[in-house]
Amino acid sequence: METMYFSVIKMLLVITIFGCAVLAFYKYGNRFKLKPITKGYGLHKVETIHLGYKKFISVVEIRDRVLVVGVGEKEVSLLTEWRKEETGS
């Protein structure tokens, strides 16, 4: 009976240590310049403003760049672009 209690206590201790390690890695992982693995092109639409029928302006993030794109009925125009700022949290 005592070995079962020790086994349960060991299991709870291992789970607690593993959970603390995951939380510490999540909180302090950015200090080691670890970046998440991204799949695809890293394309992310931030905001879209509709101006009329089939006309809108979109802000799009692509990896380390931010693009402002104007889209009309038959054309797409790059209005401006800039590099994203690195956040040093």
Buried (B, 14 or more C-beta within 10 A) or exposed (E): EEEEEEEEEEEEEEEEEEEEEEEEEEEEEEEEEEEEEEEEEEEEEEEEEEEEEEEBBBBBBEEEEBBBBBBEEEEEEEEEEEEEEEEEE
